[in-house]
Amino acid sequence: MISHVSVHVSNYEKAKEFYTKALAPISYVVVKDFPEYKVAGFGVPGMPDLWVSEKQPAGGGHVAMLVGDKSAVDAFYKAALEAGGKDNGAPGLRTEYSPDYYAAFILDSDGNNIEVVTFK
């Protein structure tokens, strides 16, 4: 079991704003924030499992978050695009991975690939 993951970003404030908006549909919020270190932990209340930290080199990470149904995948994709993310794979089945693998992919401004997936 993975406890948490981290992505590196070039601008902590900009990334915090993006992730706050993009992850709201899957009930992720800023759980821990350390502005003095330019680090924020996102997750469901009480459990920061996605950390965003300003560090060079930025970008290149891939994080996949499991959600309960297709509507959550769709809502994430829409919110992430509206927040400034770049399409890296619209919501849909990815049967090459698994018959029920339904996911969407967004690149943040640093090129981190953020995926939200369900198997329902």
KEVEXBA-792153 format. One record per atom (N, C-alpha, C): residue number from 1; residue in three letters; atom name; x, y, z. Coordinates in steps of 0.02 Angstrom, whole numbers, m for minus. Atoms other than C-alpha are relative to their C-alpha. Layout:
BEGIN
PT   k   r  a      u      v      w
PT NUM ALA CA      X      Y      Z
...
//
This chain:
BEGIN
PT   k   r  a      u      v      w
PT   1 MET  N     42    m59      0
PT   1 MET CA      0      0      0
PT   1 MET  C     44     62      0
PT   2 ILE  N    m38    m63      4
PT   2 ILE CA     65    172    m46
PT   2 ILE  C    m31     50     49
PT   3 SER  N     23    m50    m48
PT   3 SER CA     53    303     90
PT   3 SER  C    m11     68    m32
PT   4 HIS  N      5    m66     32
PT   4 HIS CA     84    458    m15
PT   4 HIS  C     49      4    m59
PT   5 VAL  N    m44    m14     56
PT   5 VAL CA    164    525   m173
PT   5 VAL  C     11     75     m3
PT   6 SER  N    m17    m70      6
PT   6 SER CA    242    690   m220
PT   6 SER  C     14     18    m73
PT   7 VAL  N    m18    m26     65
PT   7 VAL CA    252    793   m379
PT   7 VAL  C     37     66     10
PT   8 HIS  N    m39    m62     m4
PT   8 HIS CA    377    933   m408
PT   8 HIS  C    m29     50    m49
PT   9 VAL  N     28    m54     40
PT   9 VAL CA    314   1099   m473
PT   9 VAL  C     48     60      2
PT  10 SER  N    m45    m58      3
PT  10 SER CA    401   1260   m524
PT  10 SER  C    m27     60     38
PT  11 ASN  N     31    m56    m35
PT  11 ASN CA    278   1377   m437
PT  11 ASN  C    m52    m26     49
PT  12 TYR  N     42     28    m53
PT  12 TYR CA    202   1322   m272
PT  12 TYR  C    m69     32      3
PT  13 GLU  N     65    m34     m5
PT  13 GLU CA     64   1454   m265
PT  13 GLU  C    m45    m16    m59
PT  14 LYS  N     39     15     60
PT  14 LYS CA      8   1426   m444
PT  14 LYS  C    m23    m73      1
PT  15 ALA  N     18     71     m3
PT  15 ALA CA     10   1237   m421
PT  15 ALA  C    m52    m13     54
PT  16 LYS  N     50     10    m54
PT  16 LYS CA    m85   1246   m257
PT  16 LYS  C    m69     22    m23
PT  17 GLU  N     64    m23     27
PT  17 GLU CA   m221   1347   m342
PT  17 GLU  C    m28    m49    m51
PT  18 PHE  N     23     48     50
PT  18 PHE CA   m230   1226   m489
PT  18 PHE  C    m26    m64     33
PT  19 TYR  N     20     64    m31
PT  19 TYR CA   m236   1068   m382
PT  19 TYR  C    m61      8     44
PT  20 THR  N     60    m11    m41
PT  20 THR CA   m365   1144   m264
PT  20 THR  C    m62     m3    m43
PT  21 LYS  N     58      0     45
PT  21 LYS CA   m483   1173   m410
PT  21 LYS  C     m9    m67    m36
PT  22 ALA  N      3     61     39
PT  22 ALA CA   m441   1017   m510
PT  22 ALA  C    m22    m60     41
PT  23 LEU  N     15     59    m41
PT  23 LEU CA   m458    895   m365
PT  23 LEU  C    m63      7     42
PT  24 ALA  N     62    m10    m39
PT  24 ALA CA   m614    970   m285
PT  24 ALA  C    m54    m51    m17
PT  25 PRO  N     53     49     16
PT  25 PRO CA   m731    853   m382
PT  25 PRO  C     10    m69     30
PT  26 ILE  N    m11     66    m31
PT  26 ILE CA   m648    701   m303
PT  26 ILE  C     10      7     76
PT  27 SER  N      0    m14    m72
PT  27 SER CA   m661    779   m128
PT  27 SER  C     69      7     30
PT  28 TYR  N    m67    m14    m26
PT  28 TYR CA   m475    818   m113
PT  28 TYR  C      3     74     18
PT  29 VAL  N    m10    m68    m25
PT  29 VAL CA   m432    974    m14
PT  29 VAL  C     72      6     24
PT  30 VAL  N    m65    m10    m32
PT  30 VAL CA   m274   1052     56
PT  30 VAL  C     m7    m22     72
PT  31 VAL  N      3     27    m68
PT  31 VAL CA   m249    950    214
PT  31 VAL  C     57     29     42
PT  32 LYS  N    m58    m29    m34
PT  32 LYS CA    m76   1014    261
PT  32 LYS  C     31     51    m48
PT  33 ASP  N    m32    m52     41
PT  33 ASP CA      8   1173    200
PT  33 ASP  C     59     28     38
PT  34 PHE  N    m62    m27    m28
PT  34 PHE CA    186   1227    234
PT  34 PHE  C     28     52    m48
PT  35 PRO  N    m23    m50     48
PT  35 PRO CA    206   1389    137
PT  35 PRO  C     73     20      9
PT  36 GLU  N    m70    m18    m11
PT  36 GLU CA    375   1422    217
PT  36 GLU  C     47    m49    m36
PT  37 TYR  N    m39     50     37
PT  37 TYR CA    437   1263    130
PT  37 TYR  C    m25     m9    m71
PT  38 LYS  N     32      5     66
PT  38 LYS CA    326   1284    m24
PT  38 LYS  C    m22    m72    m14
PT  39 VAL  N     25     68      4
PT  39 VAL CA    242   1116      6
PT  39 VAL  C    m73     m1     24
PT  40 ALA  N     70      9    m21
PT  40 ALA CA     56   1071     14
PT  40 ALA  C    m19    m72     m9
PT  41 GLY  N     23     69      3
PT  41 GLY CA    m24    903     50
PT  41 GLY  C    m75     m1    m13
PT  42 PHE  N     70      6     19
PT  42 PHE CA   m190    862    m34
PT  42 PHE  C    m25    m70     16
PT  43 GLY  N     31     65    m11
PT  43 GLY CA   m311    723      7
PT  43 GLY  C    m69     10     28
PT  44 VAL  N     64     m5    m35
PT  44 VAL CA   m473    683     93
PT  44 VAL  C     17     26     70
PT  45 PRO  N    m16    m28    m66
PT  45 PRO CA   m486    771    262
PT  45 PRO  C     35    m49     46
PT  46 GLY  N    m39     41    m46
PT  46 GLY CA   m356    703    381
PT  46 GLY  C     52    m45    m32
PT  47 MET  N    m46     47     32
PT  47 MET CA   m257    607    250
PT  47 MET  C     33     31    m62
PT  48 PRO  N    m35    m28     58
PT  48 PRO CA   m135    704    139
PT  48 PRO  C     42    m54    m35
PT  49 ASP  N    m37     52     34
PT  49 ASP CA    m79    577     11
PT  49 ASP  C     30     23    m66
PT  50 LEU  N    m31    m29     59
PT  50 LEU CA    m33    690   m135
PT  50 LEU  C     33     65     21
PT  51 TRP  N    m38    m59    m20
PT  51 TRP CA    104    814    m97
PT  51 TRP  C     26     37    m62
PT  52 VAL  N    m23    m43     53
PT  52 VAL CA    147    960   m210
PT  52 VAL  C     55     44     30
PT  53 SER  N    m55    m39    m28
PT  53 SER CA    317   1040   m182
PT  53 SER  C     38     36    m55
PT  54 GLU  N    m39    m39     47
PT  54 GLU CA    412   1177   m269
PT  54 GLU  C     72    m25      3
PT  55 LYS  N    m67     30      2
PT  55 LYS CA    573   1094   m322
PT  55 LYS  C     21     m8    m73
PT  56 GLN  N    m27      9     67
PT  56 GLN CA    684   1087   m474
PT  56 GLN  C     41    m64     m3
PT  57 PRO  N     41    m14     59
PT  57 PRO CA    680    999   m589
PT  57 PRO  C    m73    m16     15
PT  58 ALA  N     72     11     m9
PT  58 ALA CA    491   1012   m594
PT  58 ALA  C    m26    m43    m57
PT  59 GLY  N     36     37     52
PT  59 GLY CA    374    901   m691
PT  59 GLY  C     24    m71    m10
PT  60 GLY  N    m18     67     19
PT  60 GLY CA    380    729   m763
PT  60 GLY  C    m31    m55     43
PT  61 GLY  N     30     50    m43
PT  61 GLY CA    282    643   m625
PT  61 GLY  C    m65    m27    m28
PT  62 HIS  N     65     29     18
PT  62 HIS CA    131    529   m647
PT  62 HIS  C    m32    m26     64
PT  63 VAL  N     38     22    m59
PT  63 VAL CA      0    504   m512
PT  63 VAL  C    m68    m22    m25
PT  64 ALA  N     67     25     16
PT  64 ALA CA   m158    399   m531
PT  64 ALA  C    m39     m7     65
PT  65 MET  N     43      2    m59
PT  65 MET CA   m299    421   m406
PT  65 MET  C    m64    m39    m15
PT  66 LEU  N     58     43      9
PT  66 LEU CA   m437    292   m387
PT  66 LEU  C    m62     34     29
PT  67 VAL  N     63    m29    m23
PT  67 VAL CA   m616    356   m375
PT  67 VAL  C    m55    m52     m8
PT  68 GLY  N     54     49     m4
PT  68 GLY CA   m785    272   m354
PT  68 GLY  C    m39    m12    m64
PT  69 ASP  N     40     10     60
PT  69 ASP CA   m866    298   m523
PT  69 ASP  C     21     47    m57
PT  70 LYS  N    m17    m38     60
PT  70 LYS CA   m858    370   m699
PT  70 LYS  C    m17     74      7
PT  71 SER  N     19    m71     m7
PT  71 SER CA   m947    531   m650
PT  71 SER  C     55     40     36
PT  72 ALA  N    m55    m34    m34
PT  72 ALA CA   m802    574   m533
PT  72 ALA  C     58     12    m47
PT  73 VAL  N    m53     m8     50
PT  73 VAL CA   m677    545   m674
PT  73 VAL  C    m18     59    m46
PT  74 ASP  N     23    m53     45
PT  74 ASP CA   m780    657   m789
PT  74 ASP  C      4     69     33
PT  75 ALA  N      0    m64    m36
PT  75 ALA CA   m798    793   m656
PT  75 ALA  C     71     25     11
PT  76 PHE  N    m70    m20     m8
PT  76 PHE CA   m611    793   m620
PT  76 PHE  C     27     29    m65
PT  77 TYR  N    m26    m21     65
PT  77 TYR CA   m569    809   m805
PT  77 TYR  C    m25     70    m17
PT  78 LYS  N     30    m65     15
PT  78 LYS CA   m688    956   m828
PT  78 LYS  C     30     54     45
PT  79 ALA  N    m27    m50    m48
PT  79 ALA CA   m628   1047   m671
PT  79 ALA  C     74     14    m13
PT  80 ALA  N    m71     m9     12
PT  80 ALA CA   m445   1018   m712
PT  80 ALA  C     13     42    m63
PT  81 LEU  N     m6    m41     59
PT  81 LEU CA   m465   1090   m887
PT  81 LEU  C    m17     73     15
PT  82 GLU  N     21    m67    m19
PT  82 GLU CA   m558   1240   m817
PT  82 GLU  C     52     35     43
PT  83 ALA  N    m51    m28    m44
PT  83 ALA CA   m417   1264   m691
PT  83 ALA  C     66     14    m36
PT  84 GLY  N    m60    m15     39
PT  84 GLY CA   m288   1275   m831
PT  84 GLY  C     41    m61    m19
PT  85 GLY  N    m36     61     20
PT  85 GLY CA   m235   1094   m853
PT  85 GLY  C     m6    m12    m74
PT  86 LYS  N     m1     17     71
PT  86 LYS CA   m195   1023  m1024
PT  86 LYS  C    m22    m72     m9
PT  87 ASP  N     25     67     15
PT  87 ASP CA   m286    873  m1096
PT  87 ASP  C     58    m46    m17
PT  88 ASN  N    m49     52     16
PT  88 ASN CA   m179    716  m1096
PT  88 ASN  C    m35    m67     m9
PT  89 GLY  N     41     60      9
PT  89 GLY CA   m321    593  m1123
PT  89 GLY  C    m69     10     30
PT  90 ALA  N     69    m13    m22
PT  90 ALA CA   m508    628  m1114
PT  90 ALA  C    m28    m61     36
PT  91 PRO  N     31     57    m35
PT  91 PRO CA   m618    520  m1002
PT  91 PRO  C    m23    m54    m50
PT  92 GLY  N     21     55     42
PT  92 GLY CA   m647    350  m1077
PT  92 GLY  C     29    m66     24
PT  93 LEU  N    m26     66    m15
PT  93 LEU CA   m617    164  m1068
PT  93 LEU  C     70     m8    m28
PT  94 ARG  N    m68     17     22
PT  94 ARG CA   m437    106  m1082
PT  94 ARG  C      6    m76      5
PT  95 THR  N      3     73     m3
PT  95 THR CA   m467    m77  m1120
PT  95 THR  C     68    m34     m9
PT  96 GLU  N    m67     28      6
PT  96 GLU CA   m283   m101  m1161
PT  96 GLU  C     31    m12     69
PT  97 TYR  N    m23     10    m69
PT  97 TYR CA   m255    m88   m972
PT  97 TYR  C    m41    m52     36
PT  98 SER  N     47     45    m34
PT  98 SER CA   m409   m181   m911
PT  98 SER  C    m69     12    m30
PT  99 PRO  N     66     m9     32
PT  99 PRO CA   m587   m210   m976
PT  99 PRO  C    m42     57     29
PT 100 ASP  N     41    m51    m34
PT 100 ASP CA   m662    m88   m849
PT 100 ASP  C     39     62     20
PT 101 TYR  N    m44    m56    m18
PT 101 TYR CA   m520     40   m840
PT 101 TYR  C    m26     64    m34
PT 102 TYR  N     28    m63     25
PT 102 TYR CA   m605    210   m859
PT 102 TYR  C     40     56     33
PT 103 ALA  N    m45    m50    m29
PT 103 ALA CA   m487    358   m838
PT 103 ALA  C      2     63    m43
PT 104 ALA  N    m15    m63     34
PT 104 ALA CA   m444    536   m884
PT 104 ALA  C     69     22     23
PT 105 PHE  N    m69    m23    m14
PT 105 PHE CA   m271    616   m892
PT 105 PHE  C      6     74    m14
PT 106 ILE  N    m11    m72      6
PT 106 ILE CA   m222    798   m867
PT 106 ILE  C     74     14     15
PT 107 LEU  N    m68    m25    m16
PT 107 LEU CA    m51    882   m874
PT 107 LEU  C     m7     65     37
PT 108 ASP  N     m2    m65    m33
PT 108 ASP CA    m20   1019   m748
PT 108 ASP  C     49     45    m37
PT 109 SER  N    m41    m47     37
PT 109 SER CA     80   1172   m799
PT 109 SER  C     74    m20     m3
PT 110 ASP  N    m69     23      1
PT 110 ASP CA    243   1080   m762
PT 110 ASP  C      8    m67    m36
PT 111 GLY  N     m3     63     36
PT 111 GLY CA    200    924   m861
PT 111 GLY  C    m10    m62     41
PT 112 ASN  N     18     59    m40
PT 112 ASN CA    151    811   m717
PT 112 ASN  C    m65    m28    m27
PT 113 ASN  N     58     35     28
PT 113 ASN CA     26    683   m781
PT 113 ASN  C    m45    m23     58
PT 114 ILE  N     46     16    m54
PT 114 ILE CA   m122    675   m662
PT 114 ILE  C    m58    m40    m30
PT 115 GLU  N     51     46     24
PT 115 GLU CA   m241    529   m689
PT 115 GLU  C    m50    m13     55
PT 116 VAL  N     53     23    m46
PT 116 VAL CA   m407    489   m608
PT 116 VAL  C    m33    m59    m35
PT 117 VAL  N     22     63     30
PT 117 VAL CA   m470    312   m635
PT 117 VAL  C    m52    m35     44
PT 118 THR  N     47     44    m34
PT 118 THR CA   m612    196   m590
PT 118 THR  C     m4    m65    m39
PT 119 PHE  N     10     65     32
PT 119 PHE CA   m649     14   m627
PT 119 PHE  C    m74    m19      2
PT 120 LYS  N     73     12     m4
PT 120 LYS CA   m838     33   m610
PT 120 LYS  C    m36     32    m58
//
